[in-house]
Amino acid sequence: MVKNSVVLYKNQAATINERDGEKYIIRYCSQPASPGGKKALYSEQKIREKDFILLSQNPVSSLENLLSYQDENLKNQIKEIYELLQSDDSTLGQPISFEDLGSFVSDGLKSDAVWYFYSLLINSLEFSLSQDELKKGNLIFIPRSSQEIQELVKKQYEKEHESEIRAAFIQRLKDRKLNLPDDAKYMGEVEAYALCKTDKCKTLQEAGVSLSIEKAHKVLIETGIWDYTKNPYPTRFGFSFDSAREQLGAMPQEEREDCPCTCYAIDSESSTDPDDAVGFDGEKLWVCIADPASSVLPDSSIDVAARGRGTTLYIPEGASRMLAESCLEDYALGLREDSRALAFCLSLDQNCVIGECQIKRVNVKVKRMTYKEAEEKKDSPELKKLFEIARINHQKRIANGSVTVQMPEVHITVDKESKKVSVIPDQKYESNDMIQEMMLLAGEAAARFAFKNKIPFPYVSQEAPQFPDQIPEGWAGQFARVKCMRKRSVGITPAPHSGLGLSFYSQVTSPLRRYSDLIAHQQLRAFIKGEKILDKDAMLEKVAAGDAASIAAKKASRLSDTHWKLVYLMQNPDLEFEGFCIDVRGNDALFLIPEIDMQATIKGCSGVELNDKAKLKADKIDITSQNIQFLRL
């Protein structure tokens, strides 16, 4: 390289002064001249050849002349060079070196014009500098397509006229007449606010909308950014619509006993994650539970992610699973001919009092059934004893003060394409109750086992309700019971669960979808294997975190159900329903609509008594606040 040849050093121009061994001494502008009159400062530095890129071998008159050079004619030639390259099929869209681009300059590229020409190119609309080639020390430019140029022109215009464009958008937002899809990019802040991802929203304030997530939701619907069917509630509570992603892998090989009887996984027709199965071997009751704790170790990344979710989120759109969807094939029960499970083997006396509980890792043959199929076979040799045990256990719990509340339940489905909603009342069978009693027996046995063996454990408790002296019949009576029930608690100290009529209770039958069940299994497995169990402090922390996430998931699920019920009513505005008065509040009456499991307050209902019937029809629906008014026909 000759003296005063031009190089790029840290993206600025410099000239070579001389070579000093394996390094070069360069001269560059260390401080540009300022508008206040301060002169530019120049510095010298010794650098290696790999630290700069040669811009031109030809020497310049001076660094000062190089940096101050300007030529409007040269500026105009950039577009001419681009059009010339685009008109030739051999060069159309092809990368081209800086040196070759300079050869297209009319009358040749002067030495002092090299930096000016380079600056014009890197700031032009027509060419982009290849960053990959730049890292290799090559100055290669790529002609942009006409579409890319149009987009750049548009961005440049928007930047130069930002305030006017913003003002025009805000006016369109006030008028609720956005230009979609172009205006959608300005509404991201409103969406983030409506989804509780931020607590500020300058856009709404500029549009004169007071800050509330309901009003933000309403604006998004009114402007067409969201369809009225959009369900924001899972996201608002921090949940993803996707299931956990990290794979559990195949269940590890470990020593397991064979369960001596076939067990039955009985669930609804729509169930895809069977995690419990029950059987009777002639002497003992077997409650076999899915065994993901065989793979999910305490404080592993999968465990931490499951703790953050707390539970599988079930919403009408589908399930957002606590554990990866792919684990069902290996860990759910009955999806293969042979399943592996953690079994609770219970010895029961004639009154269903638990005498002994053995906890075993087993191989088990599982047969799947729907509740309806089990109902039809409840007197069969396979299931008869299970139903008998369930009836006795239910009577035992009633004698211990358990509270039975039977409020309506519905199954909501949403077509993914059309968003068409269906709401169908759940049909209850005795087989539903039978499975519930089996799960309660397993939960009671596990809690007693943990307490007896001093295992820190997630116990579930509930204080006794205080009922009034007289409770009405019918739906009004069921509602009165609900109002008196206390909240359940999850902790590491055992206490009675009065609502269930149990002195000890824990949930252990759904480790695929409840974090508290999963950590209970982790403790039980560690104990029976003689491994270290978690201490009380660690368990308390995990139980509290998992329960908090689980409560949030239940709220998201409940609000999602209400959302889709309102969508259903909006899609079917002519439907009429039979309602039952379940509470009287002055001149207002609260009606229960069992067909859709909703409650409606009707004003001015003097003379209405509990359990009176009425024909009701949805009138005014605000889907953003979930407020609805029903008319009494």
RATAGI-V968389 format. One record per residue. N is the residue number from 0. RES is the residue in one small letter. SS is DSSP state (hx for helix, st for strand, lp for the rest). PHI is phi in whole degrees, -180 to 180 (NA if undefined). PSI is psi in degrees with one decimal (NA if undefined). Layout:
BEGIN
<<N	RES	SS	PHI	PSI> <N	RES	SS	PHI	PSI>>
END
This chain:
BEGIN
<<0	m	lp	NA	137.2> <1	v	lp	-92	163.3> <2	k	lp	-61	139.0> <3	n	lp	70	15.2> <4	s	lp	-71	156.7> <5	v	st	-101	134.1> <6	v	st	-132	161.7> <7	l	st	-100	124.4> <8	y	st	-130	113.9> <9	k	lp	53	46.0> <10	n	lp	65	20.2> <11	q	st	-133	162.1> <12	a	st	-78	145.0> <13	a	st	-149	160.6> <14	t	st	-120	149.1> <15	i	st	-80	126.7> <16	n	st	-90	-53.8> <17	e	st	-167	168.0> <18	r	st	-99	138.9> <19	d	st	-129	90.7> <20	g	lp	68	-123.0> <21	e	lp	-91	2.0> <22	k	st	-117	166.6> <23	y	st	-121	142.7> <24	i	st	-96	120.2> <25	i	st	-113	158.3> <26	r	st	-120	132.3> <27	y	st	-146	166.3> <28	c	st	-88	110.8> <29	s	st	-87	-18.2> <30	q	st	-152	109.6> <31	p	lp	-64	158.3> <32	a	lp	-63	145.3> <33	s	lp	-107	156.8> <34	p	lp	-59	-23.1> <35	g	lp	-76	-3.5> <36	g	lp	108	-3.6> <37	k	lp	-69	136.8> <38	k	lp	-78	155.2> <39	a	lp	-68	144.9> <40	l	st	-109	139.5> <41	y	st	-120	144.7> <42	s	st	-134	162.4> <43	e	st	-118	150.0> <44	q	st	-151	144.8> <45	k	st	-97	120.0> <46	i	st	-136	164.5> <47	r	st	-84	160.7> <48	e	hx	-64	-31.7> <49	k	hx	-73	-10.9> <50	d	hx	-88	-2.5> <51	f	lp	-137	166.5> <52	i	st	-122	130.5> <53	l	st	-70	123.6> <54	l	st	-96	-40.5> <55	s	st	-156	132.8> <56	q	lp	-76	-25.4> <57	n	lp	-73	134.0> <58	p	lp	-72	147.8> <59	v	lp	-99	163.6> <60	s	lp	-67	-38.6> <61	s	lp	-170	158.9> <62	l	hx	-63	-37.7> <63	e	hx	-62	-44.1> <64	n	hx	-67	-35.9> <65	l	hx	-62	-44.9> <66	l	hx	-76	-23.9> <67	s	hx	-98	-2.6> <68	y	lp	-66	137.2> <69	q	lp	-146	147.9> <70	d	lp	-158	105.2> <71	e	hx	-61	-34.4> <72	n	hx	-63	-39.9> <73	l	hx	-66	-36.0> <74	k	hx	-62	-39.7> <75	n	hx	-71	-23.0> <76	q	hx	-76	-18.9> <77	i	hx	-57	-47.3> <78	k	hx	-67	-37.3> <79	e	hx	-65	-41.5> <80	i	hx	-63	-41.7> <81	y	hx	-61	-48.1> <82	e	hx	-64	-35.1> <83	l	hx	-65	-43.7> <84	l	hx	-67	-36.4> <85	q	hx	-72	-25.9> <86	s	hx	-80	-12.0> <87	d	lp	-105	118.8> <88	d	lp	-58	-30.8> <89	s	lp	-74	-21.3> <90	t	lp	-115	-1.8> <91	l	lp	-59	115.8> <92	g	lp	72	3.9> <93	q	lp	-84	141.9> <94	p	lp	-60	148.5> <95	i	st	-144	141.5> <96	s	st	-76	159.6> <97	f	hx	-61	-40.2> <98	e	hx	-62	-43.2> <99	d	hx	-68	-36.9> <100	l	hx	-62	-39.1> <101	g	hx	-64	-26.4> <102	s	hx	-71	-17.4> <103	f	lp	-84	-9.3> <104	v	lp	-68	130.2> <105	s	lp	-64	140.7> <106	d	lp	66	9.0> <107	g	lp	83	154.4> <108	l	lp	-90	113.9> <109	k	lp	-68	151.9> <110	s	hx	-59	-46.4> <111	d	hx	-69	-12.4> <112	a	hx	-95	-2.5> <113	v	hx	-60	-49.8> <114	w	hx	-66	-39.4> <115	y	hx	-62	-44.6> <116	f	hx	-65	-42.7> <117	y	hx	-61	-43.0> <118	s	hx	-64	-39.4> <119	l	hx	-61	-41.3> <120	l	hx	-66	-47.7> <121	i	hx	-71	-17.2> <122	n	lp	-104	6.3> <123	s	lp	-82	161.0> <124	l	lp	-80	-26.7> <125	e	lp	-82	-27.6> <126	f	st	-130	148.3> <127	s	st	-125	140.9> <128	l	st	-83	126.4> <129	s	lp	-70	114.4> <130	q	hx	-71	-32.0> <131	d	hx	-64	-42.9> <132	e	hx	-72	-32.7> <133	l	hx	-62	-38.7> <134	k	hx	-63	-25.9> <135	k	lp	-88	-2.8> <136	g	lp	90	15.6> <137	n	lp	-110	137.6> <138	l	lp	-99	91.4> <139	i	st	-117	128.3> <140	f	st	-110	146.5> <141	i	st	-119	121.2> <142	p	st	-64	132.5> <143	r	lp	-81	154.6> <144	s	lp	-76	163.4> <145	s	hx	-62	-34.5> <146	q	hx	-67	-41.2> <147	e	hx	-63	-39.1> <148	i	hx	-65	-42.2> <149	q	hx	-61	-40.9> <150	e	hx	-66	-39.3> <151	l	hx	-66	-40.7> <152	v	hx	-61	-41.1> <153	k	hx	-65	-44.8> <154	k	hx	-63	-40.2> <155	q	hx	-65	-40.9> <156	y	hx	-64	-43.9> <157	e	hx	-63	-36.6> <158	k	hx	-68	-41.0> <159	e	hx	-73	-26.8> <160	h	lp	-119	34.0> <161	e	hx	-57	-46.8> <162	s	hx	-65	-41.9> <163	e	hx	-67	-40.9> <164	i	hx	-64	-42.4> <165	r	hx	-63	-43.8> <166	a	hx	-63	-40.5> <167	a	hx	-67	-39.0> <168	f	hx	-64	-45.5> <169	i	hx	-60	-37.4> <170	q	hx	-66	-41.1> <171	r	hx	-64	-36.6> <172	l	hx	-66	-41.3> <173	k	hx	-61	-38.2> <174	d	hx	-82	-7.0> <175	r	lp	59	39.8> <176	k	lp	-133	69.4> <177	l	lp	-75	153.3> <178	n	lp	-93	95.7> <179	l	lp	-96	144.8> <180	p	lp	-90	-1.2> <181	d	hx	-59	-40.2> <182	d	hx	-76	-11.3> <183	a	hx	-59	-32.5> <184	k	hx	-66	-23.6> <185	y	hx	-84	-10.0> <186	m	hx	-98	4.8> <187	g	hx	-59	-37.9> <188	e	hx	-65	-38.0> <189	v	hx	-67	-41.7> <190	e	hx	-62	-45.5> <191	a	hx	-59	-39.3> <192	y	hx	-68	-43.2> <193	a	hx	-66	-23.7> <194	l	lp	-98	9.5> <195	c	lp	63	29.5> <196	k	lp	-89	-12.7> <197	t	lp	-149	155.9> <198	d	lp	-107	12.6> <199	k	lp	-130	152.5> <200	c	lp	-156	93.8> <201	k	hx	-64	-35.0> <202	t	hx	-61	-47.0> <203	l	hx	-65	-40.2> <204	q	hx	-63	-42.2> <205	e	hx	-65	-29.5> <206	a	lp	-87	2.5> <207	g	lp	78	21.7> <208	v	lp	-101	125.3> <209	s	lp	-66	146.7> <210	l	lp	-79	112.4> <211	s	lp	-157	146.4> <212	i	hx	-66	-29.4> <213	e	hx	-67	-41.5> <214	k	hx	-70	-35.7> <215	a	hx	-63	-43.4> <216	h	hx	-58	-44.2> <217	k	hx	-64	-43.0> <218	v	hx	-61	-41.0> <219	l	hx	-64	-35.2> <220	i	hx	-73	-45.5> <221	e	hx	-63	-30.5> <222	t	lp	-92	-4.2> <223	g	lp	84	5.8> <224	i	lp	-69	-42.2> <225	w	lp	-115	145.1> <226	d	lp	-79	155.5> <227	y	lp	-64	-17.3> <228	t	lp	-81	-9.0> <229	k	lp	-57	125.3> <230	n	lp	-101	106.2> <231	p	lp	-91	-6.5> <232	y	hx	-70	-43.1> <233	p	hx	-57	-44.6> <234	t	hx	-64	-39.2> <235	r	hx	-59	-32.1> <236	f	lp	-95	11.3> <237	g	lp	85	18.1> <238	f	lp	-104	145.2> <239	s	lp	-89	151.2> <240	f	lp	-78	-7.9> <241	d	lp	-98	151.3> <242	s	lp	-76	165.9> <243	a	lp	-56	146.3> <244	r	lp	-102	-32.6> <245	e	lp	-67	129.4> <246	q	lp	-79	141.4> <247	l	lp	-80	-28.0> <248	g	lp	81	176.1> <249	a	lp	-66	150.3> <250	m	lp	-63	132.8> <251	p	lp	-64	149.2> <252	q	lp	-77	125.0> <253	e	lp	-152	162.9> <254	e	lp	-67	130.0> <255	r	lp	-139	145.0> <256	e	st	-82	162.3> <257	d	st	-93	127.8> <258	c	lp	-66	130.3> <259	p	lp	-74	-4.3> <260	c	lp	-138	156.8> <261	t	lp	-71	138.2> <262	c	st	-113	152.7> <263	y	st	-116	121.7> <264	a	st	-94	103.6> <265	i	st	-110	122.4> <266	d	st	-154	-178.4> <267	s	lp	-71	163.7> <268	e	lp	-64	-28.1> <269	s	lp	-87	-3.7> <270	s	lp	-68	134.1> <271	t	lp	-122	0.1> <272	d	lp	-131	61.4> <273	p	lp	-63	121.1> <274	d	lp	-124	10.9> <275	d	st	-147	149.7> <276	a	st	-149	145.5> <277	v	st	-127	148.1> <278	g	st	-158	166.4> <279	f	st	-134	126.8> <280	d	lp	-95	10.8> <281	g	lp	103	-23.0> <282	e	lp	-129	-39.4> <283	k	lp	-125	151.7> <284	l	st	-90	132.9> <285	w	st	-114	120.2> <286	v	st	-113	105.9> <287	c	st	-99	131.1> <288	i	st	-123	142.6> <289	a	st	-51	149.0> <290	d	lp	-122	55.4> <291	p	hx	-67	-20.2> <292	a	hx	-65	-13.5> <293	s	hx	-66	-23.6> <294	s	lp	-113	-32.8> <295	v	lp	-88	102.9> <296	l	lp	-87	150.8> <297	p	lp	-55	132.7> <298	d	lp	67	11.6> <299	s	lp	-71	167.3> <300	s	hx	-62	-35.2> <301	i	hx	-68	-41.1> <302	d	hx	-63	-44.5> <303	v	hx	-64	-41.9> <304	a	hx	-65	-40.0> <305	a	hx	-65	-38.2> <306	r	hx	-63	-37.8> <307	g	hx	-66	-30.9> <308	r	hx	-84	-36.5> <309	g	lp	82	-37.8> <310	t	st	-166	165.1> <311	t	lp	-72	130.3> <312	l	st	-89	114.5> <313	y	st	-101	118.1> <314	i	st	-132	162.6> <315	p	lp	-57	-26.7> <316	e	lp	-72	-19.7> <317	g	st	147	-164.3> <318	a	st	-113	134.4> <319	s	st	-106	101.2> <320	r	lp	-82	145.1> <321	m	lp	-66	-35.3> <322	l	lp	-117	158.6> <323	a	lp	-56	140.6> <324	e	hx	-54	-37.0> <325	s	hx	-66	-18.7> <326	c	hx	-72	-18.2> <327	l	hx	-59	-39.1> <328	e	hx	-59	-38.8> <329	d	hx	-91	-30.4> <330	y	hx	-109	-28.2> <331	a	lp	-67	156.6> <332	l	lp	-96	133.0> <333	g	lp	91	0.1> <334	l	lp	-82	-16.6> <335	r	lp	-124	165.4> <336	e	lp	-61	-42.9> <337	d	st	-115	134.1> <338	s	st	-118	155.4> <339	r	st	-113	135.7> <340	a	st	-147	166.3> <341	l	st	-101	118.4> <342	a	st	-106	140.5> <343	f	st	-107	107.6> <344	c	st	-99	113.5> <345	l	st	-113	132.2> <346	s	st	-96	124.6> <347	l	st	-122	142.7> <348	d	lp	-87	-174.5> <349	q	lp	-66	-17.2> <350	n	lp	-102	12.6> <351	c	lp	67	25.6> <352	v	lp	-82	131.1> <353	i	st	-76	120.7> <354	g	st	-92	-46.0> <355	e	st	-143	143.3> <356	c	st	-126	120.0> <357	q	st	-109	137.3> <358	i	st	-114	121.9> <359	k	st	-134	149.6> <360	r	st	-90	122.9> <361	v	st	-133	157.5> <362	n	st	-98	134.3> <363	v	st	-142	139.8> <364	k	st	-86	124.4> <365	v	st	-119	133.7> <366	k	st	-115	127.0> <367	r	st	-88	144.1> <368	m	st	-144	153.2> <369	t	st	-87	164.6> <370	y	hx	-59	-38.1> <371	k	hx	-64	-44.4> <372	e	hx	-64	-41.4> <373	a	hx	-64	-37.0> <374	e	hx	-61	-41.4> <375	e	hx	-69	-19.9> <376	k	lp	-114	19.7> <377	k	lp	-68	-17.5> <378	d	lp	-102	7.5> <379	s	lp	-76	158.1> <380	p	lp	-57	-30.9> <381	e	lp	-71	-37.2> <382	l	lp	-113	-15.6> <383	k	hx	-55	-46.4> <384	k	hx	-65	-35.5> <385	l	hx	-64	-41.5> <386	f	hx	-66	-37.8> <387	e	hx	-64	-44.6> <388	i	hx	-61	-43.0> <389	a	hx	-62	-42.1> <390	r	hx	-65	-41.7> <391	i	hx	-66	-42.9> <392	n	hx	-65	-37.5> <393	h	hx	-63	-43.9> <394	q	hx	-65	-37.0> <395	k	hx	-63	-41.9> <396	r	hx	-69	-38.5> <397	i	hx	-60	-41.9> <398	a	hx	-64	-25.5> <399	n	lp	-91	8.1> <400	g	lp	94	16.8> <401	s	lp	-64	155.6> <402	v	lp	-116	124.8> <403	t	lp	-103	122.1> <404	v	lp	-121	126.0> <405	q	lp	-122	85.2> <406	m	lp	-96	156.9> <407	p	lp	-67	151.8> <408	e	lp	-133	148.7> <409	v	st	-132	159.5> <410	h	st	-112	123.4> <411	i	st	-110	130.4> <412	t	st	-127	149.1> <413	v	st	-130	124.1> <414	d	lp	-71	124.6> <415	k	lp	-63	-32.5> <416	e	lp	-84	-56.3> <417	s	lp	-86	-15.7> <418	k	lp	64	19.9> <419	k	lp	-71	131.6> <420	v	st	-108	141.1> <421	s	st	-126	140.1> <422	v	st	-125	114.5> <423	i	st	-123	126.1> <424	p	st	-60	135.6> <425	d	lp	-71	137.4> <426	q	lp	-96	124.2> <427	k	lp	-100	139.8> <428	y	lp	-122	167.6> <429	e	hx	-64	-26.9> <430	s	hx	-64	-31.6> <431	n	hx	-59	-47.0> <432	d	hx	-66	-37.4> <433	m	hx	-60	-48.0> <434	i	hx	-64	-39.0> <435	q	hx	-59	-43.0> <436	e	hx	-65	-37.4> <437	m	hx	-63	-41.4> <438	m	hx	-69	-35.6> <439	l	hx	-67	-39.1> <440	l	hx	-62	-43.4> <441	a	hx	-64	-41.8> <442	g	hx	-66	-40.1> <443	e	hx	-65	-44.1> <444	a	hx	-63	-43.3> <445	a	hx	-62	-42.6> <446	a	hx	-64	-42.0> <447	r	hx	-66	-40.8> <448	f	hx	-61	-45.5> <449	a	hx	-65	-42.3> <450	f	hx	-65	-43.2> <451	k	hx	-62	-37.7> <452	n	lp	-98	10.7> <453	k	lp	56	45.1> <454	i	lp	-96	119.4> <455	p	lp	-55	129.2> <456	f	lp	-149	151.7> <457	p	lp	-84	96.2> <458	y	st	-88	145.8> <459	v	st	-113	130.6> <460	s	st	-137	166.2> <461	q	st	-156	130.7> <462	e	lp	-71	156.0> <463	a	lp	-70	138.4> <464	p	lp	-75	157.1> <465	q	lp	-109	99.6> <466	f	lp	-86	148.8> <467	p	lp	-69	165.2> <468	d	lp	-60	-36.1> <469	q	lp	-124	129.6> <470	i	lp	-117	128.2> <471	p	lp	-67	169.3> <472	e	lp	-83	-179.9> <473	g	hx	64	-158.2> <474	w	hx	-62	-33.1> <475	a	hx	-63	-37.3> <476	g	hx	-68	-40.6> <477	q	hx	-63	-41.5> <478	f	hx	-66	-37.9> <479	a	hx	-62	-38.5> <480	r	hx	-66	-42.8> <481	v	hx	-58	-43.4> <482	k	hx	-64	-26.1> <483	c	hx	-91	-11.6> <484	m	lp	-71	142.6> <485	r	lp	-91	159.5> <486	k	lp	-70	145.5> <487	r	st	-81	157.4> <488	s	st	-127	146.8> <489	v	st	-121	125.8> <490	g	st	-160	-174.0> <491	i	lp	-101	3.7> <492	t	lp	-107	122.4> <493	p	lp	-68	141.9> <494	a	lp	-154	157.4> <495	p	lp	-63	146.7> <496	h	st	-106	92.4> <497	s	lp	-65	-35.3> <498	g	lp	-62	-30.1> <499	l	lp	-96	-9.8> <500	g	lp	71	35.7> <501	l	st	-124	140.5> <502	s	lp	-80	-31.1> <503	f	lp	-132	140.7> <504	y	lp	-159	141.9> <505	s	lp	-148	153.9> <506	q	lp	-96	120.1> <507	v	lp	-134	5.4> <508	t	lp	-101	5.3> <509	s	lp	-138	58.3> <510	p	lp	-71	-13.5> <511	l	lp	-77	-20.0> <512	r	lp	-135	-0.8> <513	r	st	-132	127.1> <514	y	hx	-67	-37.6> <515	s	hx	-61	-36.5> <516	d	hx	-67	-38.8> <517	l	hx	-64	-45.7> <518	i	hx	-72	-28.1> <519	a	hx	-62	-42.9> <520	h	hx	-66	-38.4> <521	q	hx	-59	-41.9> <522	q	hx	-67	-45.2> <523	l	hx	-65	-42.6> <524	r	hx	-64	-44.0> <525	a	hx	-61	-40.3> <526	f	hx	-66	-48.9> <527	i	hx	-71	-19.1> <528	k	lp	-92	-3.1> <529	g	lp	75	23.0> <530	e	lp	-98	170.9> <531	k	lp	-68	132.8> <532	i	lp	-102	160.2> <533	l	lp	-71	143.5> <534	d	lp	-81	176.2> <535	k	hx	-61	-41.9> <536	d	hx	-64	-44.1> <537	a	hx	-65	-40.7> <538	m	hx	-66	-42.2> <539	l	hx	-61	-42.0> <540	e	hx	-64	-44.9> <541	k	hx	-68	-42.1> <542	v	hx	-62	-44.1> <543	a	hx	-65	-44.4> <544	a	hx	-66	-44.9> <545	g	hx	-65	-38.8> <546	d	hx	-69	-37.9> <547	a	hx	-62	-43.5> <548	a	hx	-66	-37.8> <549	s	hx	-65	-40.3> <550	i	hx	-63	-42.3> <551	a	hx	-62	-39.7> <552	a	hx	-65	-38.4> <553	k	hx	-66	-38.7> <554	k	hx	-65	-44.2> <555	a	hx	-62	-38.4> <556	s	hx	-68	-44.0> <557	r	hx	-64	-45.1> <558	l	hx	-68	-33.4> <559	s	hx	-66	-41.7> <560	d	hx	-61	-46.0> <561	t	hx	-62	-42.5> <562	h	hx	-55	-49.7> <563	w	hx	-73	-26.8> <564	k	hx	-65	-40.1> <565	l	hx	-66	-39.5> <566	v	hx	-60	-42.5> <567	y	hx	-59	-43.8> <568	l	hx	-68	-36.1> <569	m	hx	-69	-32.3> <570	q	hx	-77	-20.0> <571	n	lp	-130	68.2> <572	p	lp	-67	-16.2> <573	d	lp	-94	-0.9> <574	l	lp	-66	141.2> <575	e	lp	-118	146.7> <576	f	st	-132	155.0> <577	e	st	-93	123.1> <578	g	st	-114	154.3> <579	f	st	-126	130.7> <580	c	st	-69	121.0> <581	i	st	-114	-8.0> <582	d	st	-162	143.7> <583	v	st	-119	126.0> <584	r	st	-127	87.4> <585	g	lp	67	-123.1> <586	n	lp	-91	3.2> <587	d	st	-104	150.3> <588	a	st	-130	139.7> <589	l	st	-100	123.1> <590	f	st	-109	142.6> <591	l	st	-100	132.6> <592	i	st	-110	92.5> <593	p	lp	-59	-33.3> <594	e	lp	-60	-31.0> <595	i	lp	-124	8.1> <596	d	lp	50	57.5> <597	m	st	-133	157.9> <598	q	st	-116	145.7> <599	a	st	-137	128.0> <600	t	st	-91	122.3> <601	i	st	-111	122.4> <602	k	lp	-86	154.2> <603	g	lp	67	47.7> <604	c	lp	-113	47.5> <605	s	lp	-63	139.5> <606	g	lp	93	-9.3> <607	v	lp	-78	136.0> <608	e	lp	-115	164.2> <609	l	lp	-58	138.5> <610	n	lp	74	3.2> <611	d	lp	-63	145.3> <612	k	st	-95	155.9> <613	a	st	-156	148.2> <614	k	st	-86	127.6> <615	l	st	-125	151.2> <616	k	st	-144	136.6> <617	a	st	-65	136.5> <618	d	st	-116	-77.8> <619	k	st	-106	128.1> <620	i	st	-126	124.1> <621	d	st	-112	100.1> <622	i	lp	-71	-22.2> <623	t	lp	-75	-32.9> <624	s	lp	-105	-3.4> <625	q	lp	60	32.0> <626	n	st	-94	137.1> <627	i	st	-142	140.3> <628	q	st	-114	133.7> <629	f	st	-108	146.2> <630	l	st	-98	139.3> <631	r	st	-92	116.2> <632	l	lp	-83	NA>>
END
